[in-house]
C-alpha cells in the first residue's frame, strides 16, 4: 500500500507533458514493482483512453484497484493528484514569476525533447513487442499496426484534425474480433 | 448569509468540474477547450489572458493538465477550498467509472471474442502513443540540441526495453533537464556578452 502511494506520488511529481508524458513513467513504476504485466497495462491504457477523465487519474485508479481494492484505488489516485494540486497552489500564490525564470525555462527546454523521446520509444517498444512475441513473428499484427498507423496519418491529411483515439480503438477492436 | 453563498459557489465549482471530467474523452488537451468554453466564455470565472497563462503553467509543471487547470480556476474563484472542490470534481467521475470497470475488465477478458478485440486494441494503443509522440516532436525547434536529446532518450529507452534491461525514465529526464540548464544558460550568457 505504501508502495502504491509512493509509486504514484513519483509519477505525479515528474509527469511532464500531460498524459502521454506520464505513460513511460507509469510503465516504469508498474513494471519495476511487478504490479501488472505489460499486456495488462496496455489494455488499461486503452480503457483510460476510451473513458472520460484525465488518463493519468484513470490509470492510477485502475492499478490501485487491482492491487488494493477501494483503499488502493483511493491512495493511488490521491498520490497522482496531490503533487499537481500543491504545485499549482504554490505557483498561484507565491511563485508566479518562478515559472518564467530563465533557469527553470532552460531546464524545461532540455526536459521536453527527452519526454518526447521517451513517449516515442514507449510506443515503438509496444508495437515491436506485439509484432514479435517471444521469438515468433505475427504478420497479422504487423499488418494491423501498419494499417492503423496509415489510417491515423490519412485522417490527419484529409480532415485536418487528429483522429479521435476512441474511434481508432473501436476500429482496432472490430478488426481484432475478425482476426 | 455569506457562508451560504460561499458554500453555493463551492458546490457550483464542484459540479461544473465534475461535468467537465465526465464529458471529456481523450485526456487533458481535450479538456482545455471545454474548460475555456465553460470558465472563460460562459461563467467568466477567469479571463482569456489568465487561461492562456495557465495553459503555459500547466504544461511547465508536472501532473495531469486537467487537474492543474481545475486547481487554478478553483483557487481563483474561492481560494484553497475552491481549489479542492474543483480538483475533486474533475477527478471523481473518472475515479468512479474506472473503479467499477476494474472489477469487470478481468472477467470480460476471459470471453474469447473480447480477448480477440483487445489484441487489436493493443495495436491501436501503440499507434496512439507513437503518433502523440511524433505530433509533439514536430513542434520541437529543429535545432541540434533538442533533436539530439530526443534521439538519445529514444534510442536508450527503446534499446533497453527491447533488450529487457531496466533504465529509469526519471534518470534520463533529470539528465536532460540538467543538460538544458547548463547549455541554454551558457548560450544565453554568451549571447549577452556578445551583445555588449
Interface residues (C-beta under 8 A of the other chain):
Chain A: X10 X12 X13 X14 X15 X16 X17 X18 X19 X20 X22 X23 X24 X25 X28 X31 X32 X39 X42 X43 X44 X45 X46 X47 X48 X49 X50 X51 X52 X53 X54 X55 X56 X57 X58 X61 X62 X65 X66 X70 X73 X77 X80 X81 X83 X84 X85 X87 X88 X89 X91 X92 X93 X99 X102 X103 X104 X105 X106 X107 X108 X109 X110 X111 X112 X113 X114 X115 X116 X117 X118 X119 X120 X121 X122 X123 X124 X125 X126 X127 X128 X129 X130 X141 X144 X145 X148 X149 X152 X153 X162 X164 X165 X166 X168 X169 X171 X172 X173 X174 X175 X176 X177 X179
Chain B: X21 X22 X23 X24 X25 X26 X27 X28 X29 X31 X56 X57 X58 X59 X60 X61 X62 X63 X64 X65 X66 X67 X68 X71 X72 X75 X76 X80 X83 X84 X87 X90 X91 X93 X94 X95 X97 X98 X99 X101 X102 X103 X105 X109 X113 X116 X117 X118 X119 X120 X121 X122 X123 X124 X125 X126 X127 X128 X129 X130 X131 X132 X133 X134 X135 X136 X137 X140 X145 X146 X147 X149 X150 X151 X152 X153 X154 X155 X156 X157 X158 X161 X162 X166 X168 X169 X170 X172 X173 X175 X176 X177 X178 X179 X180 X181 X183 X184 X185 X188
